[in-house]
Amino acid sequence: EIVYIPLSSALSGSCMAAMAMALSACGNSTAEQNTASADVENNAATVTEKKAETSKAAEEITENVESTQGENPVQTKPLIVYLNDFDDVIADMFKEATGYDVEVVSGNSAEIMSRIAAEKGNPQWDVVWIDSMYDVYNLAGDGELMTDFEPENAVNLTDFSKTLVPENKCMYPTDIHAAGVLVYRNDVWSEADAPKTFADLTDEKYKDQVGMADPGVAAPAYPLAAYFMDTLGLEAGEEYFTTLFDHGLKVFPKNPQVVQALAGGDISIAMLQETNAYDMVASGEPITIIWPEDGAPGSTRVAAISAQSEQPEIAKMFVNFLLDAKTQQALVDTGDEGYFEPSVNGVNAKAERDPNAKLAVADEVFGAENEADIKAWFADMSAQ
């Protein structure tokens, strides 16, 4: 369930956590070589199984994928998609569903937007698909996005997702995830002593214990900051974060670094992106996730098309493909960022995700118009 929180709503919060682990091994003896050989075979089987899942999902999606023009155009070069997640599955899924090639360029939100800025006037991308709604929305103001485009599958958008489509139809939401849920180490804090809301974080007893990702670097962190600035108002929002900074708020480049700090005991409380939160719990870390009753700040992933794309019809097909319920279900089931609220009806979220989870976002125009100032303010505060 997603709720929209207007400017006047009150602050509350809670959260979740997560993390990924890696494993490696080596050996020189015959026995170790046999073990290594078995590991390779097992890894190969895992990769084959994942590809099979992706292929099956793509086959199911194919029947629902249609060009908005009714005819399939001829492709002379791959569609270039700039993204920050799902790079390991989306190209194969689209290829198997439509026959068209996709070349993905992956990076974090800041890297993708910097690349787009550097290419202004000579864009090398056809579609941008990242969880930075406000950044993408601002591109339309510079005339860099195709506008007045409505994919056929847009009719399946949820009521909330429809409110996120701009009047000029320059971008479409494909999913929304919690930019920050409240998480805490339950081996440090009892349920009674742990924070219950985002407002609780200003309590001095949590001094030097709270962390978050950098709004200027991590894609989900800006929507998190914008949520507070919008719901509280800019002045009150700055006062809130100033109190946190005065109490030793630790800002890390991205959410994986927040995870490391939590796991290492450098901090014991965080506003953490939900995939990272659930991964931490799954890995056995002593982490408790709290969802606020009024909704956790949400980060919206959107897809938009370059106004100068040389293959606009295939780009439209790609966006339409992302709004297919079977595509989104496949991303929930097989993607590495499958913890999210789908933007279209008919998709089941991950079973382990809180069924009562609520998300809230800052106003679209507010977030876009104030992005530079909010990020600059955070950079100044973090440098002090």
C-alpha positions as CSV (number, residue, x, y, z in Angstrom):
1,E,0.0,0.0,0.0
2,I,1.3,3.5,-0.8
3,V,0.0,6.7,0.6
4,Y,0.7,10.3,-0.5
5,I,1.8,12.6,2.3
6,P,1.0,16.3,1.6
7,L,3.1,19.2,2.8
8,S,1.1,19.5,6.0
9,S,1.5,15.9,7.2
10,A,3.2,15.1,10.5
11,L,6.6,13.4,10.8
12,S,6.8,9.7,11.9
13,G,8.9,6.8,10.8
14,S,10.4,3.4,11.0
15,C,12.6,1.2,9.0
16,M,14.4,-1.8,7.7
17,A,17.8,-3.1,6.8
18,A,19.9,-5.3,4.5
19,M,23.2,-6.5,3.2
20,A,24.9,-8.8,0.7
21,M,27.8,-11.2,1.4
22,A,30.5,-12.7,-0.8
23,L,32.3,-16.0,-0.5
24,S,35.5,-17.3,-2.2
25,A,37.8,-20.3,-1.9
26,C,41.0,-21.7,-3.4
27,G,43.4,-24.7,-3.0
28,N,46.3,-26.5,-4.6
29,S,45.9,-30.2,-3.5
30,T,44.0,-32.7,-5.5
31,A,41.2,-32.8,-3.0
32,E,40.9,-29.0,-3.1
33,Q,40.9,-29.1,-6.9
34,N,38.0,-31.6,-6.8
35,T,36.1,-29.3,-4.4
36,A,36.8,-26.3,-6.6
37,S,35.6,-28.2,-9.6
38,A,32.4,-29.1,-7.8
39,D,31.9,-25.4,-6.8
40,V,32.3,-24.3,-10.4
41,E,29.7,-26.9,-11.5
42,N,27.3,-25.7,-8.8
43,N,27.8,-22.0,-9.7
44,A,27.3,-22.9,-13.4
45,A,24.1,-24.6,-12.5
46,T,22.9,-21.6,-10.5
47,V,23.6,-19.3,-13.4
48,T,21.8,-21.7,-15.8
49,E,18.8,-21.8,-13.4
50,K,18.6,-18.0,-13.2
51,K,18.8,-17.6,-17.0
52,A,16.0,-20.2,-17.3
53,E,13.9,-18.3,-14.9
54,T,14.5,-15.1,-16.8
55,S,13.8,-16.8,-20.1
56,K,10.5,-18.2,-18.8
57,A,9.5,-14.8,-17.5
58,A,10.3,-13.3,-20.9
59,E,8.3,-15.8,-22.7
60,E,5.2,-15.1,-20.6
61,I,5.7,-11.3,-21.1
62,T,6.1,-11.6,-24.9
63,E,2.4,-12.1,-25.6
64,N,1.6,-8.8,-23.8
65,V,4.3,-6.6,-25.5
66,E,3.0,-4.5,-28.3
67,S,4.4,-1.4,-30.1
68,T,2.3,1.6,-29.5
69,Q,2.4,2.2,-33.2
70,G,1.1,-1.2,-34.0
71,E,4.1,-2.2,-36.2
72,N,7.5,-3.4,-35.2
73,P,10.3,-1.1,-36.5
74,V,13.6,-2.4,-37.9
75,Q,16.5,-2.1,-35.4
76,T,20.0,-1.1,-36.8
77,K,21.8,-0.8,-33.4
78,P,21.0,-1.7,-29.8
79,L,18.8,0.5,-27.7
80,I,20.9,2.3,-25.1
81,V,19.5,2.3,-21.6
82,Y,21.0,4.1,-18.7
83,L,20.0,2.5,-15.4
84,N,21.1,1.9,-11.9
85,D,19.5,-1.5,-11.1
86,F,18.4,-4.7,-12.9
87,D,21.3,-4.5,-15.4
88,D,21.8,-8.2,-15.1
89,V,18.4,-9.3,-16.3
90,I,16.5,-6.6,-18.2
91,A,18.4,-6.7,-21.5
92,D,17.8,-10.5,-21.9
93,M,14.2,-10.2,-20.8
94,F,13.5,-7.5,-23.4
95,K,15.4,-9.3,-26.1
96,E,13.5,-12.6,-25.6
97,A,10.2,-10.8,-25.4
98,T,10.6,-8.5,-28.4
99,G,13.7,-9.6,-30.4
100,Y,15.3,-6.2,-29.9
101,D,18.8,-5.7,-28.5
102,V,19.4,-3.5,-25.5
103,E,22.8,-2.2,-24.3
104,V,22.7,-1.1,-20.7
105,V,25.0,1.4,-19.1
106,S,24.9,1.0,-15.3
107,G,26.0,3.3,-12.5
108,N,24.7,5.0,-9.4
109,S,22.2,7.8,-9.8
110,A,24.8,10.6,-9.5
111,E,27.0,8.8,-12.1
112,I,24.1,8.4,-14.6
113,M,23.0,12.0,-14.2
114,S,26.6,13.3,-14.6
115,R,26.9,11.3,-17.8
116,I,23.7,12.7,-19.2
117,A,24.8,16.2,-18.3
118,A,28.2,15.6,-20.1
119,E,26.4,14.4,-23.2
120,K,23.9,17.3,-23.4
121,G,23.6,18.3,-27.0
122,N,24.8,14.9,-28.2
123,P,23.1,12.3,-26.0
124,Q,24.2,8.7,-26.4
125,W,21.3,7.3,-24.5
126,D,17.8,6.4,-25.6
127,V,16.1,5.6,-22.3
128,V,17.0,6.5,-18.7
129,W,15.5,4.2,-16.1
130,I,16.6,5.1,-12.5
131,D,15.1,5.7,-9.1
132,S,15.7,9.4,-9.2
133,M,12.4,10.8,-10.1
134,Y,13.3,14.4,-9.4
135,D,16.5,14.4,-11.4
136,V,14.7,12.9,-14.4
137,Y,11.8,15.4,-14.1
138,N,14.3,18.2,-14.3
139,L,15.6,16.9,-17.6
140,A,12.2,17.7,-19.1
141,G,12.6,21.4,-18.2
142,D,15.8,21.4,-20.4
143,G,14.0,19.9,-23.3
144,E,15.9,16.6,-23.1
145,L,12.9,14.3,-22.7
146,M,10.2,13.1,-25.1
147,T,6.9,14.4,-23.9
148,D,3.2,13.7,-24.5
149,F,3.8,10.0,-24.8
150,E,1.4,7.5,-23.2
151,P,2.3,3.8,-23.2
152,E,-0.6,1.4,-23.7
153,N,0.2,-0.3,-20.4
154,A,-0.1,3.0,-18.5
155,V,-3.8,2.2,-18.1
156,N,-2.7,-0.4,-15.6
157,L,-1.0,2.0,-13.3
158,T,-2.1,2.0,-9.7
159,D,-4.1,5.1,-8.5
160,F,-1.0,6.3,-6.6
161,S,1.3,5.8,-9.6
162,K,-1.0,7.7,-11.8
163,T,-0.4,10.8,-9.6
164,L,3.3,10.5,-10.3
165,V,2.9,10.9,-14.1
166,P,3.6,14.6,-14.9
167,E,1.1,16.6,-16.9
168,N,3.5,16.6,-19.9
169,K,3.9,12.8,-19.7
170,C,7.7,13.0,-19.8
171,M,8.3,9.9,-17.5
172,Y,6.5,7.0,-16.0
173,P,7.0,5.3,-12.6
174,T,7.9,1.6,-12.7
175,D,8.2,1.0,-9.0
176,I,8.7,2.7,-5.6
177,H,10.8,1.4,-2.7
178,A,11.5,2.7,0.8
179,A,14.3,5.2,0.6
180,G,14.7,4.9,4.4
181,V,13.1,2.6,6.9
182,L,14.1,2.8,10.6
183,V,16.5,0.0,11.6
184,Y,18.4,-0.7,14.8
185,R,20.7,-3.3,16.2
186,N,18.6,-5.3,18.6
187,D,21.7,-6.5,20.5
188,V,22.3,-2.8,21.5
189,W,18.8,-1.5,22.0
190,S,15.9,-3.2,23.5
191,E,12.5,-2.8,21.9
192,A,11.5,-0.4,24.7
193,D,14.6,1.8,24.3
194,A,14.9,1.7,20.5
195,P,13.5,4.6,18.4
196,K,9.9,4.2,17.2
197,T,9.6,7.1,14.8
198,F,12.0,9.4,12.8
199,A,11.3,12.2,15.3
200,D,12.7,10.0,18.1
201,L,16.1,10.1,16.4
202,T,16.6,13.7,17.8
203,D,16.8,12.2,21.3
204,E,20.2,12.8,22.8
205,K,20.4,9.2,24.0
206,Y,21.0,8.2,20.3
207,K,24.0,10.6,20.0
208,D,26.7,9.3,17.6
209,Q,24.6,6.2,16.9
210,V,22.6,7.3,13.8
211,G,23.6,7.0,10.1
212,M,22.2,7.5,6.6
213,A,23.4,7.6,3.0
214,D,24.4,10.9,1.3
215,P,21.5,12.6,-0.6
216,G,24.0,13.9,-3.1
217,V,25.4,10.5,-4.0
218,A,22.9,7.7,-3.2
219,A,19.8,7.6,-5.4
220,P,17.4,6.8,-2.6
221,A,18.9,9.2,-0.1
222,Y,17.7,12.4,-1.8
223,P,14.0,11.3,-1.8
224,L,14.5,10.6,1.9
225,A,15.8,14.1,2.6
226,A,13.2,15.7,0.3
227,Y,10.4,13.9,2.2
228,F,11.4,15.6,5.5
229,M,11.9,19.0,3.8
230,D,8.6,18.8,2.2
231,T,6.4,17.4,5.0
232,L,8.0,19.6,7.7
233,G,8.7,22.6,5.5
234,L,12.2,23.7,4.4
235,E,13.0,25.6,7.6
236,A,11.7,23.0,10.0
237,G,13.3,20.2,7.9
238,E,16.7,21.9,8.1
239,E,16.2,22.3,11.9
240,Y,15.4,18.5,12.1
241,F,18.6,17.5,10.3
242,T,20.7,20.2,12.1
243,T,19.7,18.5,15.4
244,L,20.8,15.2,14.0
245,F,24.1,16.6,12.8
246,D,24.6,18.2,16.2
247,H,24.1,14.8,17.8
248,G,26.7,13.2,15.5
249,L,24.7,12.0,12.5
250,K,27.1,10.0,10.3
251,V,26.6,10.3,6.5
252,F,28.0,7.6,4.3
253,P,28.3,7.7,0.5
254,K,25.8,5.0,-0.2
255,N,23.6,2.5,1.5
256,P,26.1,-0.4,1.4
257,Q,28.4,1.7,3.5
258,V,25.6,2.3,6.0
259,V,25.2,-1.5,6.1
260,Q,28.9,-2.0,6.8
261,A,28.8,0.6,9.6
262,L,25.8,-1.2,11.2
263,A,27.4,-4.6,10.8
264,G,30.7,-3.3,12.3
265,G,29.1,-1.5,15.2
266,D,30.2,2.0,14.1
267,I,26.5,2.9,14.3
268,S,23.5,1.1,15.8
269,I,20.6,3.0,14.2
270,A,20.0,4.0,10.6
271,M,17.6,5.3,8.0
272,L,18.3,2.5,5.5
273,Q,17.0,1.7,2.0
274,E,14.7,-1.3,2.3
275,T,16.5,-3.9,0.1
276,N,19.6,-3.4,2.2
277,A,17.5,-3.7,5.3
278,Y,15.9,-7.0,4.4
279,D,19.2,-8.4,3.1
280,M,20.8,-7.7,6.5
281,V,18.0,-9.5,8.3
282,A,18.3,-12.4,5.8
283,S,22.0,-12.6,6.4
284,G,21.5,-13.1,10.2
285,E,22.5,-9.6,11.4
286,P,20.8,-8.6,14.7
287,I,18.7,-6.0,12.9
288,T,15.1,-5.0,13.6
289,I,13.1,-3.1,10.9
290,I,10.3,-0.6,11.8
291,W,7.8,0.8,9.3
292,P,6.2,4.1,10.3
293,E,2.4,4.1,10.4
294,D,2.2,7.1,8.2
295,G,4.6,5.7,5.6
296,A,8.3,5.5,5.0
297,P,9.9,8.0,2.6
298,G,9.8,6.4,-0.9
299,S,12.1,6.5,-3.9
300,T,10.4,6.3,-7.2
301,R,12.0,4.6,-10.2
302,V,10.9,6.2,-13.5
303,A,11.6,5.6,-17.2
304,A,11.9,8.4,-19.7
305,I,12.9,8.6,-23.4
306,S,15.6,11.0,-24.8
307,A,14.0,13.7,-27.1
308,Q,16.9,12.9,-29.5
309,S,16.6,9.2,-29.6
310,E,17.2,7.8,-33.1
311,Q,14.9,4.8,-32.4
312,P,11.9,6.4,-30.5
313,E,9.5,3.6,-31.4
314,I,11.7,0.9,-29.8
315,A,12.3,3.2,-26.9
316,K,8.5,3.4,-26.5
317,M,8.2,-0.3,-26.6
318,F,10.8,-0.6,-23.8
319,V,8.9,1.8,-21.5
320,N,5.7,-0.1,-22.3
321,F,7.4,-3.3,-21.5
322,L,8.5,-2.0,-18.1
323,L,4.8,-1.2,-17.3
324,D,3.7,-4.7,-18.1
325,A,2.6,-6.5,-14.9
326,K,4.4,-9.7,-15.9
327,T,7.6,-7.7,-16.4
328,Q,7.3,-6.2,-12.9
329,Q,6.5,-9.6,-11.4
330,A,9.6,-11.1,-13.1
331,L,11.7,-8.2,-11.6
332,V,10.3,-8.9,-8.1
333,D,11.0,-12.6,-8.5
334,T,14.4,-12.6,-10.3
335,G,15.9,-9.1,-10.0
336,D,18.5,-8.2,-7.4
337,E,16.4,-5.2,-6.3
338,G,13.1,-7.0,-6.0
339,Y,11.9,-5.3,-2.8
340,F,9.6,-2.6,-4.1
341,E,6.0,-1.6,-4.5
342,P,5.0,-2.2,-8.2
343,S,3.6,0.7,-10.2
344,V,1.0,-1.4,-11.9
345,N,-1.9,-3.6,-10.7
346,G,-1.7,-7.4,-10.7
347,V,1.8,-7.8,-9.2
348,N,2.7,-9.5,-6.0
349,A,5.4,-8.1,-3.8
350,K,8.0,-10.3,-2.1
351,A,6.5,-12.6,0.5
352,E,8.9,-11.5,3.2
353,R,8.1,-7.8,2.6
354,D,5.8,-6.3,5.3
355,P,2.3,-6.6,3.8
356,N,1.3,-3.5,5.7
357,A,4.3,-1.4,4.5
358,K,3.3,2.2,3.5
359,L,5.3,4.6,1.4
360,A,5.1,8.3,1.1
361,V,6.9,10.7,-1.3
362,A,7.7,14.4,-1.4
363,D,5.8,16.4,-3.9
364,E,7.2,15.9,-7.4
365,V,7.5,19.6,-8.2
366,F,8.9,20.5,-4.7
367,G,11.5,17.7,-5.0
368,A,12.6,18.8,-8.4
369,E,12.7,22.6,-7.8
370,N,14.6,22.3,-4.5
371,E,16.9,19.4,-5.3
372,A,20.1,21.4,-5.9
373,D,19.6,23.6,-2.8
374,I,18.8,20.6,-0.5
375,K,21.8,18.6,-1.8
376,A,24.1,21.6,-1.4
377,W,22.8,22.2,2.2
378,F,23.6,18.6,3.1
379,A,27.0,18.8,1.6
380,D,27.8,21.9,3.7
381,M,26.5,20.3,6.9
382,S,28.4,17.0,6.3
383,A,31.7,18.9,5.7
384,Q,31.5,20.7,9.1
